[in-house]
């Protein structure tokens, strides 16, 4: 796997994970 591809994949995965965590915490605060 080339570095550019790895970097793009890691960035996308990190962004999605961060969005899921932020949404989960947001829902938790509403309750």
DSSP file (Angstrom, degrees, kcal/mol; ACC not computed):
  #  RESIDUE AA STRUCTURE BP1 BP2  ACC     N-H-->O    O-->H-N    N-H-->O    O-->H-N    TCO  KAPPA ALPHA  PHI   PSI    X-CA   Y-CA   Z-CA
    1    1 A X              0   0    0      0, 0.0     2,-0.1     0, 0.0     0, 0.0   0.000 360.0 360.0 360.0 130.8    0.0    0.0    0.0
    2    2 A X     >  -     0   0    0      1,-0.1     4,-2.4     4,-0.0     5,-0.2  -0.420 360.0-117.8 -77.1 154.6    1.4    3.4   -1.0
    3    3 A X  H  > S+     0   0    0      1,-0.2     4,-3.1     2,-0.2     5,-0.2   0.904 112.0  53.5 -59.4 -45.3    1.7    6.2    1.6
    4    4 A X  H  > S+     0   0    0      1,-0.2     4,-2.3     2,-0.2    -1,-0.2   0.913 112.2  45.7 -57.4 -41.8   -0.8    8.6   -0.2
    5    5 A X  H  > S+     0   0    0      2,-0.2     4,-2.5     1,-0.2    -1,-0.2   0.919 114.0  48.2 -67.0 -43.3   -3.4    5.9   -0.2
    6    6 A X  H  X S+     0   0    0     -4,-2.4     4,-2.7     2,-0.2     5,-0.2   0.910 112.2  49.6 -62.1 -43.1   -2.8    4.9    3.4
    7    7 A X  H  X S+     0   0    0     -4,-3.1     4,-2.4     2,-0.2    -2,-0.2   0.912 112.0  47.7 -63.6 -43.2   -2.9    8.6    4.5
    8    8 A X  H  X S+     0   0    0     -4,-2.3     4,-2.4    -5,-0.2    -2,-0.2   0.913 113.9  47.3 -64.4 -42.9   -6.2    9.1    2.6
    9    9 A X  H  X S+     0   0    0     -4,-2.5     4,-2.7     2,-0.2    -2,-0.2   0.922 113.1  47.9 -65.2 -44.5   -7.7    6.0    4.1
   10   10 A X  H  X S+     0   0    0     -4,-2.7     4,-2.6     2,-0.2    -2,-0.2   0.892 112.4  49.7 -64.5 -40.0   -6.6    6.8    7.6
   11   11 A X  H  X S+     0   0    0     -4,-2.4     4,-2.3    -5,-0.2    -2,-0.2   0.927 113.2  45.7 -64.9 -45.0   -7.9   10.4    7.3
   12   12 A X  H  X S+     0   0    0     -4,-2.4     4,-2.4     2,-0.2    -2,-0.2   0.919 114.5  48.0 -64.8 -43.5  -11.3    9.2    6.0
   13   13 A X  H  X S+     0   0    0     -4,-2.7     4,-2.6     1,-0.2     5,-0.2   0.912 112.4  49.1 -63.9 -42.4  -11.6    6.5    8.7
   14   14 A X  H  X S+     0   0    0     -4,-2.6     4,-2.5    -5,-0.2    -1,-0.2   0.887 111.0  50.1 -64.4 -39.1  -10.6    9.0   11.4
   15   15 A X  H  X S+     0   0    0     -4,-2.3     4,-2.2     2,-0.2    -2,-0.2   0.928 112.9  45.7 -65.6 -45.0  -13.2   11.5   10.2
   16   16 A X  H  X S+     0   0    0     -4,-2.4     4,-2.4     2,-0.2    -2,-0.2   0.922 114.0  48.8 -63.8 -44.8  -16.0    8.9   10.2
   17   17 A X  H  X S+     0   0    0     -4,-2.6     4,-2.5     1,-0.2     5,-0.2   0.922 111.5  49.6 -61.8 -44.1  -15.0    7.6   13.6
   18   18 A X  H  X S+     0   0    0     -4,-2.5     4,-2.6     1,-0.2    -1,-0.2   0.893 110.5  50.3 -61.8 -40.1  -14.9   11.2   15.0
   19   19 A X  H  X S+     0   0    0     -4,-2.2     4,-2.4     2,-0.2    -1,-0.2   0.908 111.2  48.5 -65.9 -41.6  -18.3   11.9   13.5
   20   20 A X  H  X S+     0   0    0     -4,-2.4     4,-2.5     2,-0.2    -2,-0.2   0.924 113.4  46.7 -64.2 -44.6  -19.8    8.7   15.0
   21   21 A X  H  X S+     0   0    0     -4,-2.5     4,-2.7     2,-0.2     5,-0.2   0.916 112.6  49.9 -63.6 -43.7  -18.3    9.5   18.5
   22   22 A X  H  X S+     0   0    0     -4,-2.6     4,-2.1     1,-0.2    -2,-0.2   0.911 112.9  46.9 -62.6 -42.3  -19.5   13.1   18.3
   23   23 A X  H  X S+     0   0    0     -4,-2.4     4,-2.4     2,-0.2    -1,-0.2   0.897 111.9  50.8 -66.0 -40.5  -23.0   12.0   17.4
   24   24 A X  H  X S+     0   0    0     -4,-2.5     4,-2.1     1,-0.2    -2,-0.2   0.926 112.6  45.5 -63.2 -44.9  -23.0    9.3   20.1
   25   25 A X  H  X S+     0   0    0     -4,-2.7     4,-2.0     1,-0.2    -1,-0.2   0.874 111.3  54.0 -66.0 -36.6  -22.0   11.9   22.8
   26   26 A X  H  X S+     0   0    0     -4,-2.1     4,-1.3    -5,-0.2    -2,-0.2   0.916 110.1  45.8 -64.0 -43.6  -24.5   14.4   21.4
   27   27 A X  H  X S+     0   0    0     -4,-2.4     4,-1.1     1,-0.2    -1,-0.2   0.881 110.7  54.4 -66.8 -37.1  -27.3   11.8   21.8
   28   28 A X  H  < S+     0   0    0     -4,-2.1     3,-0.3     1,-0.2    -1,-0.2   0.872 106.5  51.2 -63.9 -37.0  -26.1   10.9   25.3
   29   29 A X  H  < S+     0   0    0     -4,-2.0    -1,-0.2     1,-0.2    -2,-0.2   0.811 103.3  59.6 -71.2 -28.7  -26.2   14.5   26.4
   30   30 A X  H  <        0   0    0     -4,-1.3    -1,-0.2     1,-0.3    -2,-0.2   0.827 360.0 360.0 -68.8 -30.1  -29.8   14.9   25.2
   31   31 A X     <        0   0    0     -4,-1.1    -1,-0.3    -3,-0.3    -2,-0.2   0.486 360.0 360.0 -75.8 360.0  -31.0   12.1   27.5
